[in-house]
């Protein structure tokens, strides 16, 4: 595999980027079409004269949106937990990423349409935004700054927008032939670096920072370490299922599904474990425990009110 070339990856898995890039260094004028076709992909479904791609993945994306809404609700209840607002912002970023992925995966904006490149660029940009915002949220545990403060959130918003803009511009210039001589559908090294290398660096920094928190600040919280380990396991499994095992899965199951459905499911579990990890390592010291039915040390909220009368 040549660094910067999507050819080998795209032949094994049907990811939206593949319809918009060509083999690295190829001559655009000699190509009969733009894009790299996978050797095996899941069958489409015809509903009311409308083709829907990856319908199984679509249902999982909808489930992810529901799960994320539940996670955001639970996170909002942790009024004084460290990194609460930063984590909520990360989950909203992931919701935006999921919606963008749902649009391009199901064919709402099908490959070859004028809008497809813009939606795929949005998906690429939101991938970078999610990785960056998660890394930023991870650093709040070190108390380098006041988490949830105006300056903390403005820094997060502005920096995330910068990351989004860089990824979006690089992606859209790569997808659109003729916009630039430096980056185009056959010059994909910059996009490859952003999508696979820079995002991986953000996630690695997040992982390393959380291991330091668990092992040194919390003095080996094994429950937290287990949740973090499960998050890593599900994320790595998702990447392997999508990029390494998608073709064998697709051929074995006769094109009914490919690795994308299992990869998306694993990503959902990874996000759930990220939330659970944060839930374990943070503590809510709100003395009033607003909107809760259980008061630690007393039990039921009504029983506690009677004792205080």
N, C-alpha and C positions, 0 to 999 in steps of 0.2 A: 504494500500500500504506500503510495506517494503522499507525503505531507501536503495538505492543502487540496487534495483531490477527493471529491465525493463519489467517484465512480464505483469503487468497490463497496462502499457502504450502501449506495443507492441500489445496486444490483441485488443486495440481500434484503433490504427493507424498504417499504413504500412510505417514505416520509415526505411531507409537502415540499420541502426544499428541492427535492430531486426533479420535480417537474419544471424547475426554473433555472437549473445550472447544467452545465455540460462538462465533459471530461477536461481536466486541467491541461491548458496549452493547446487545445484543439483549435482548428481554424473555423471561425463562425460561418464563413462563406461556404465551406465545404459540407457543413452539417445540414442534413435534410430537415431536422426539427430541433428545437431547443428542449433539453431535458434528458434525464437518464431513466430508462424504464427498468423496474424491478423484474426479476425472473419469475417471481410468484407474488401474488397479492390477493387479498380477500375479495370475494365476490360482492358485487353491488346488488342492491335490492330495488325493484321497480314498484313504487307505490303511487297510484293515481297518475301514471305516466311521468313520474319523477324518479330519476335515479338517485339513490341514497348510498353513499359509500360508507364503509366501516360502521354499519348500523349497531353492531355490538359495542364498539368503542364509544359511540354516541350515547348509549344508555349509561355507560360507566362515567362519562363526562358529566351527565346530568346528576348521577349519584354523587360525584365529587362536589358539584355545586351545592347540593343539599348538605353534605357533610361539612363543607367549609362554612356555610351559614350557621350550622350548629356550633362549630368550633369558635367562630367569631362571637356568638352569643355567650358562650361559656367564658371566653377570654374577657369579654366586657364586664363580667361579674367579678373578676379579680381586680378590685378597684385600686389596690395599692401594690400589686405585684410588679416586680422589676421588669421593664421592657414591655409592658402591656400594650401601649400604643404602637410601639415599633412592630410587635408581632401581629397586631391587627392590620397594620399597613401591609405587612408581608402577605397575609392571607387574602387581602383584597387584591394585591398584585397577582396572586395565584388564581383568583377568580377571573380576572381579566385575561390571563394566559389561557385558562381553560375555555373561556368563551371563544377566544380567537382560534384555539385548536379545534374546537367543535365546528366552527364555521368552515375551516379548510379541510378537515378530515371527512366531513359528511358530504362535501360537495355543494354547500350553499354558495360558495365561491369556487366553482370547479376549475381544475387545471386548464389553462389555455384562455380563460376569460380575462378581460382587461383588469378586473379588480383583484384577481388571485395573487399577483405579486405584492400588492399592498397589504393584503391580509396576512400572507406568509411573513412579510417583513415585520408586521405587527407582532406575530407569534414569536419570531426570533428576538425582537426587541424586548418583549415581555419576559422571555426566558432569562435574558441578562438582568432585567430589573428584579426578577424574583431572587436570583442568586445573590445580587448585590444587597437587596434589602434584608435577606436572611443573614448575611454576613454582618451587616450593620447591627441588626437586632441582637446578634450573638455577643457583640462587644459591650452591650449595656450591662452585662453581668459584672464587668470589671469596675464599674462606677467611675469611668474616666470623665463622664459628664452626667448631668442630671437627666435621667431617662424620662421621656414623656414631656419634657419642657418645650417651650416655644422654639428655642434655638436648636434643640436636638431634632425636633420634627421638621423644622425648616431645612436643616442640613440634610436630613433623610430625603425629603421631597425633592430638593434641588439636585442632589447627587444622583438620585434615582432617575430623574428626568434627563440628566446628562448621559447616564448609561443607556437609557432608552433611546435617546436621540442618536448617539454614536452607533448603536446596533442597527437602528432603523435605517439610517443613511447608508451605512456600509451594505446592508442587505438589499435595499431597493436599487442602489447603483449596480450591485452585482447582478441582480435579476434582469435589469433593463439593458438590453444590448444597444450600444450607441451612445449611452449617456456619459461614459468615461472610457478612456483607453487604458487606465491603470487597473480598474476593477470592472469586470463584466462577466457574463455567464461562463467564460472559459478561464478567467483569472480569479479563482475562488479562494486563494490563500488567506486573504484578510478575513473573509467571512468564516472560513474554517477555523482560524485562530480565535476569533471572537466566540464562536458557537461552542467549540469543544475545549479550547485551552483556557481562555480567560474565565469562562464560567466555572470550569473545573477548579481553577485557582481560588475563586471566591468560595466555593463549597469546601475546599480543603482547609482554607483559613478558618471558616466557620467551625468545621469539625475539630481542628486543632485547638481553637479557643475554648470550645465546650469541654473537651477532654481536660484541659487545664482547670477549668471551673470545677468539674466533677472530682478530679483527683487531688487538687491542692486547696481550692477555696472551700469546697464542701467536704473535703477529706474522705474521698472514696464513697460516694453515694451510689451503692450498687444498683438500686432501682433505676436511677437516672442513667447510669452507664449501660444498663440493659436496654432501656428505651432508645438511647442513642445508637447502640449497636444494632437494634432492629431497624431503625431508620436507615442506617447505612446499608444493611443487608437488603432491604426492600428497594432502595434506590439503585444499588449495583445490579440487583436482579432485573430491575426494569430496563436498565441500559443494555444488559446482556440479552434479554428477551427481544429487544427491539433491533439491535444491531448485529447480534451474533446468531441467535436462534430463530429469527423470524422466518427465514426461508425453510429450514427443516420443519417447523411447525406448520407452515402454509402447505407444503407438499404432503405432509403426513395427514392433514385434515382435509385434503382435497379442495383447497381454496375457500373453504367456508369461513375460516378465520386465519389470521396470521399472528405474528408475535406482538402486534400493536395492542391487541385487546388485553393480553396478559401483562404487558408493559404498563399500560394505563392503570390497571388494577393495582399493580405493585407500587406505582407512584402514589396512588391514593393512600395505601397503607403507610408509605414513607411519610407523607404529610401528617397523617394521624399520629405517627410516632414522634415527629418533630414537635407537635403540639403537646403530646403527653410528656415528652422530655422537659419542655419548658414548664409545664404544670408541676412537675416533680421538683425542679430546682428552685422554683419561686415560692414565696410565702406571702400570704395576704394578712397583713397586720392591722386591718381596719377593725377598730374596737366595736363598731356598731353592727357590722355584718349586715349591711343593708340588703333588703330583698331576698334574704335567705330564711329558710324555715328551721335551720338547726344552728344553735349557738354553742360553740365548743365550751365544755365545762358544765353546761346546764342541760343541753338536750334540745327539746322542742322549743320553738320561739315563744309559743303561748305560755308554756310552763315557766319560761324564764321571766316573762312579763308579770306573771302572778307572784313570783318570788320577789320581784322588785317593788310591788305595790305595798 
